[in-house]
């Protein structure tokens, strides 16, 4: 893994509140979520997106 790939992953995890930087420490991060919590969050978002798409399809059919 290159430095660029690692730093990109850290930025991504930081934005999603998966990790946070430890105050007063250099290059030390703490995971805020377990892998199970992260995966369940993904499935929740997918279910939400699927329900939104279904609602949009029903709305479009009603307009016709």
N, CA, C and O atoms as a GROMACS GRO file, in nm:
protein
  256
    1UNK      N    1   0.086  -0.117   0.000
    1UNK     CA    2   0.000   0.000   0.000
    1UNK      C    3   0.090   0.123   0.000
    1UNK      O    4   0.184   0.134   0.078
    2UNK      N    5   0.059   0.214  -0.088
    2UNK     CA    6   0.138   0.337  -0.095
    2UNK      C    7   0.085   0.438   0.006
    2UNK      O    8  -0.025   0.422   0.059
    3UNK      N    9   0.164   0.539   0.032
    3UNK     CA   10   0.123   0.645   0.124
    3UNK      C   11  -0.003   0.714   0.075
    3UNK      O   12  -0.091   0.747   0.154
    4UNK      N   13  -0.011   0.736  -0.056
    4UNK     CA   14  -0.128   0.804  -0.114
    4UNK      C   15  -0.256   0.724  -0.090
    4UNK      O   16  -0.359   0.780  -0.054
    5UNK      N   17  -0.248   0.593  -0.112
    5UNK     CA   18  -0.366   0.509  -0.092
    5UNK      C   19  -0.407   0.505   0.056
    5UNK      O   20  -0.525   0.509   0.088
    6UNK      N   21  -0.307   0.496   0.144
    6UNK     CA   22  -0.337   0.492   0.286
    6UNK      C   23  -0.399   0.624   0.332
    6UNK      O   24  -0.497   0.623   0.406
    7UNK      N   25  -0.344   0.736   0.289
    7UNK     CA   26  -0.398   0.865   0.332
    7UNK      C   27  -0.538   0.888   0.276
    7UNK      O   28  -0.622   0.948   0.343
    8UNK      N   29  -0.564   0.841   0.154
    8UNK     CA   30  -0.698   0.852   0.096
    8UNK      C   31  -0.798   0.771   0.178
    8UNK      O   32  -0.909   0.817   0.205
    9UNK      N   33  -0.760   0.651   0.218
    9UNK     CA   34  -0.847   0.566   0.299
    9UNK      C   35  -0.873   0.630   0.435
    9UNK      O   36  -0.986   0.628   0.483
   10UNK      N   37  -0.770   0.686   0.497
   10UNK     CA   38  -0.788   0.752   0.626
   10UNK      C   39  -0.882   0.870   0.616
   10UNK      O   40  -0.968   0.890   0.702
   11UNK      N   41  -0.868   0.950   0.510
   11UNK     CA   42  -0.959   1.064   0.491
   11UNK      C   43  -1.103   1.017   0.474
   11UNK      O   44  -1.196   1.076   0.529
   12UNK      N   45  -1.120   0.911   0.397
   12UNK     CA   46  -1.254   0.856   0.374
   12UNK      C   47  -1.314   0.806   0.505
   12UNK      O   48  -1.430   0.837   0.534
   13UNK      N   49  -1.239   0.732   0.584
   13UNK     CA   50  -1.288   0.680   0.711
   13UNK      C   51  -1.317   0.793   0.808
   13UNK      O   52  -1.412   0.786   0.886
   14UNK      N   53  -1.235   0.898   0.805
   14UNK     CA   54  -1.254   1.012   0.894
   14UNK      C   55  -1.386   1.083   0.861
   14UNK      O   56  -1.459   1.121   0.952
   15UNK      N   57  -1.416   1.101   0.733
   15UNK     CA   58  -1.540   1.167   0.692
   15UNK      C   59  -1.663   1.087   0.733
   15UNK      O   60  -1.766   1.145   0.766
   16UNK      N   61  -1.652   0.956   0.732
   16UNK     CA   62  -1.765   0.869   0.768
   16UNK      C   63  -1.774   0.841   0.918
   16UNK      O   64  -1.858   0.762   0.962
   17UNK      N   65  -1.689   0.907   0.998
   17UNK     CA   66  -1.684   0.887   1.144
   17UNK      C   67  -1.654   0.743   1.181
   17UNK      O   68  -1.702   0.694   1.283
   18UNK      N   69  -1.577   0.676   1.100
   18UNK     CA   70  -1.533   0.541   1.133
   18UNK      C   71  -1.410   0.548   1.223
   18UNK      O   72  -1.392   0.465   1.311
   19UNK      N   73  -1.326   0.649   1.200
   19UNK     CA   74  -1.210   0.671   1.284
   19UNK      C   75  -1.206   0.816   1.327
   19UNK      O   76  -1.273   0.902   1.269
   20UNK      N   77  -1.127   0.843   1.430
   20UNK     CA   78  -1.101   0.982   1.468
   20UNK      C   79  -0.956   0.992   1.514
   20UNK      O   80  -0.898   0.894   1.562
   21UNK      N   81  -0.900   1.110   1.499
   21UNK     CA   82  -0.762   1.132   1.538
   21UNK      C   83  -0.755   1.146   1.689
   21UNK      O   84  -0.840   1.212   1.750
   22UNK      N   85  -0.656   1.085   1.749
   22UNK     CA   86  -0.637   1.096   1.893
   22UNK      C   87  -0.570   1.229   1.925
   22UNK      O   88  -0.464   1.260   1.870
   23UNK      N   89  -0.631   1.307   2.013
   23UNK     CA   90  -0.571   1.437   2.046
   23UNK      C   91  -0.437   1.421   2.117
   23UNK      O   92  -0.420   1.333   2.202
   24UNK      N   93  -0.344   1.506   2.081
   24UNK     CA   94  -0.213   1.505   2.144
   24UNK      C   95  -0.120   1.396   2.093
   24UNK      O   96  -0.008   1.383   2.142
   25UNK      N   97  -0.164   1.318   1.997
   25UNK     CA   98  -0.081   1.210   1.943
   25UNK      C   99  -0.056   1.234   1.795
   25UNK      O  100  -0.141   1.289   1.724
   26UNK      N  101   0.059   1.194   1.750
   26UNK     CA  102   0.093   1.210   1.609
   26UNK      C  103   0.067   1.080   1.535
   26UNK      O  104   0.115   0.974   1.575
   27UNK      N  105  -0.010   1.088   1.427
   27UNK     CA  106  -0.040   0.973   1.342
   27UNK      C  107  -0.105   0.857   1.419
   27UNK      O  108  -0.074   0.740   1.395
   28UNK      N  109  -0.194   0.892   1.513
   28UNK     CA  110  -0.264   0.789   1.589
   28UNK      C  111  -0.414   0.811   1.572
   28UNK      O  112  -0.465   0.920   1.599
   29UNK      N  113  -0.484   0.706   1.528
   29UNK     CA  114  -0.627   0.713   1.504
   29UNK      C  115  -0.696   0.603   1.581
   29UNK      O  116  -0.638   0.497   1.605
   30UNK      N  117  -0.820   0.628   1.621
   30UNK     CA  118  -0.900   0.529   1.694
   30UNK      C  119  -1.024   0.496   1.611
   30UNK      O  120  -1.092   0.585   1.560
   31UNK      N  121  -1.051   0.367   1.598
   31UNK     CA  122  -1.172   0.324   1.529
   31UNK      C  123  -1.292   0.348   1.620
   31UNK      O  124  -1.290   0.310   1.737
   32UNK      N  125  -1.395   0.413   1.567
   32UNK     CA  126  -1.514   0.446   1.644
   32UNK      C  127  -1.624   0.342   1.625
   32UNK      O  128  -1.716   0.333   1.707
   33UNK      N  129  -1.616   0.263   1.520
   33UNK     CA  130  -1.717   0.163   1.490
   33UNK      C  131  -1.650   0.028   1.469
   33UNK      O  132  -1.538   0.020   1.420
   34UNK      N  133  -1.721  -0.078   1.506
   34UNK     CA  134  -1.672  -0.212   1.479
   34UNK      C  135  -1.705  -0.248   1.335
   34UNK      O  136  -1.792  -0.184   1.275
   35UNK      N  137  -1.640  -0.347   1.278
   35UNK     CA  138  -1.673  -0.388   1.141
   35UNK      C  139  -1.820  -0.424   1.124
   35UNK      O  140  -1.879  -0.396   1.019
   36UNK      N  141  -1.881  -0.486   1.226
   36UNK     CA  142  -2.024  -0.520   1.217
   36UNK      C  143  -2.111  -0.395   1.208
   36UNK      O  144  -2.207  -0.392   1.132
   37UNK      N  145  -2.077  -0.292   1.285
   37UNK     CA  146  -2.153  -0.167   1.281
   37UNK      C  147  -2.139  -0.099   1.145
   37UNK      O  148  -2.236  -0.043   1.093
   38UNK      N  149  -2.021  -0.105   1.089
   38UNK     CA  150  -1.998  -0.043   0.958
   38UNK      C  151  -2.080  -0.115   0.852
   38UNK      O  152  -2.145  -0.050   0.770
   39UNK      N  153  -2.078  -0.248   0.853
   39UNK     CA  154  -2.152  -0.325   0.753
   39UNK      C  155  -2.303  -0.308   0.770
   39UNK      O  156  -2.375  -0.299   0.670
   40UNK      N  157  -2.352  -0.303   0.893
   40UNK     CA  158  -2.496  -0.283   0.913
   40UNK      C  159  -2.536  -0.144   0.867
   40UNK      O  160  -2.648  -0.126   0.817
   41UNK      N  161  -2.450  -0.046   0.883
   41UNK     CA  162  -2.479   0.088   0.834
   41UNK      C  163  -2.488   0.091   0.683
   41UNK      O  164  -2.570   0.164   0.627
   42UNK      N  165  -2.407   0.013   0.617
   42UNK     CA  166  -2.412   0.006   0.470
   42UNK      C  167  -2.544  -0.056   0.424
   42UNK      O  168  -2.605  -0.008   0.329
   43UNK      N  169  -2.587  -0.161   0.491
   43UNK     CA  170  -2.712  -0.224   0.450
   43UNK      C  171  -2.830  -0.133   0.478
   43UNK      O  172  -2.925  -0.129   0.400
   44UNK      N  173  -2.824  -0.058   0.588
   44UNK     CA  174  -2.932   0.038   0.617
   44UNK      C  175  -2.940   0.143   0.508
   44UNK      O  176  -3.050   0.178   0.464
   45UNK      N  177  -2.825   0.194   0.464
   45UNK     CA  178  -2.824   0.296   0.359
   45UNK      C  179  -2.874   0.237   0.228
   45UNK      O  180  -2.949   0.304   0.156
   46UNK      N  181  -2.835   0.114   0.197
   46UNK     CA  182  -2.881   0.052   0.073
   46UNK      C  183  -3.032   0.033   0.075
   46UNK      O  184  -3.100   0.058  -0.024
   47UNK      N  185  -3.085  -0.012   0.189
   47UNK     CA  186  -3.230  -0.030   0.200
   47UNK      C  187  -3.302   0.104   0.185
   47UNK      O  188  -3.408   0.111   0.123
   48UNK      N  189  -3.245   0.209   0.242
   48UNK     CA  190  -3.304   0.343   0.231
   48UNK      C  191  -3.304   0.390   0.086
   48UNK      O  192  -3.403   0.444   0.038
   49UNK      N  193  -3.192   0.371   0.016
   49UNK     CA  194  -3.184   0.412  -0.124
   49UNK      C  195  -3.282   0.333  -0.210
   49UNK      O  196  -3.347   0.390  -0.298
   50UNK      N  197  -3.293   0.202  -0.184
   50UNK     CA  198  -3.386   0.121  -0.262
   50UNK      C  199  -3.530   0.166  -0.239
   50UNK      O  200  -3.609   0.169  -0.333
   51UNK      N  201  -3.565   0.200  -0.116
   51UNK     CA  202  -3.702   0.246  -0.089
   51UNK      C  203  -3.728   0.381  -0.154
   51UNK      O  204  -3.839   0.408  -0.201
   52UNK      N  205  -3.626   0.467  -0.159
   52UNK     CA  206  -3.641   0.596  -0.227
   52UNK      C  207  -3.664   0.576  -0.376
   52UNK      O  208  -3.750   0.641  -0.435
   53UNK      N  209  -3.588   0.486  -0.436
   53UNK     CA  210  -3.604   0.459  -0.579
   53UNK      C  211  -3.743   0.403  -0.608
   53UNK      O  212  -3.806   0.440  -0.708
   54UNK      N  213  -3.792   0.316  -0.522
   54UNK     CA  214  -3.925   0.260  -0.540
   54UNK      C  215  -4.031   0.369  -0.528
   54UNK      O  216  -4.126   0.372  -0.607
   55UNK      N  217  -4.016   0.458  -0.430
   55UNK     CA  218  -4.109   0.569  -0.415
   55UNK      C  219  -4.110   0.659  -0.538
   55UNK      O  220  -4.216   0.704  -0.582
   56UNK      N  221  -3.992   0.685  -0.594
   56UNK     CA  222  -3.982   0.769  -0.714
   56UNK      C  223  -4.051   0.702  -0.832
   56UNK      O  224  -4.118   0.768  -0.911
   57UNK      N  225  -4.034   0.570  -0.846
   57UNK     CA  226  -4.098   0.498  -0.956
   57UNK      C  227  -4.250   0.503  -0.942
   57UNK      O  228  -4.321   0.523  -1.041
   58UNK      N  229  -4.299   0.485  -0.821
   58UNK     CA  230  -4.444   0.490  -0.798
   58UNK      C  231  -4.496   0.630  -0.828
   58UNK      O  232  -4.603   0.644  -0.889
   59UNK      N  233  -4.424   0.732  -0.788
   59UNK     CA  234  -4.465   0.870  -0.812
   59UNK      C  235  -4.469   0.900  -0.962
   59UNK      O  236  -4.562   0.965  -1.010
   60UNK      N  237  -4.369   0.851  -1.035
   60UNK     CA  238  -4.365   0.873  -1.180
   60UNK      C  239  -4.481   0.800  -1.248
   60UNK      O  240  -4.539   0.852  -1.344
   61UNK      N  241  -4.514   0.681  -1.202
   61UNK     CA  242  -4.626   0.606  -1.261
   61UNK      C  243  -4.758   0.676  -1.234
   61UNK      O  244  -4.848   0.675  -1.319
   62UNK      N  245  -4.772   0.738  -1.116
   62UNK     CA  246  -4.894   0.809  -1.082
   62UNK      C  247  -4.913   0.933  -1.169
   62UNK      O  248  -5.026   0.971  -1.198
   63UNK      N  249  -4.804   0.996  -1.210
   63UNK     CA  250  -4.812   1.116  -1.293
   63UNK      C  251  -4.861   1.084  -1.434
   63UNK      O  252  -4.923   1.169  -1.498
   64UNK      N  253  -4.834   0.964  -1.482
   64UNK     CA  254  -4.871   0.926  -1.620
   64UNK      C  255  -5.015   0.898  -1.636
   64UNK      O  256  -5.060   0.865  -1.746
   0.00000   0.00000   0.00000
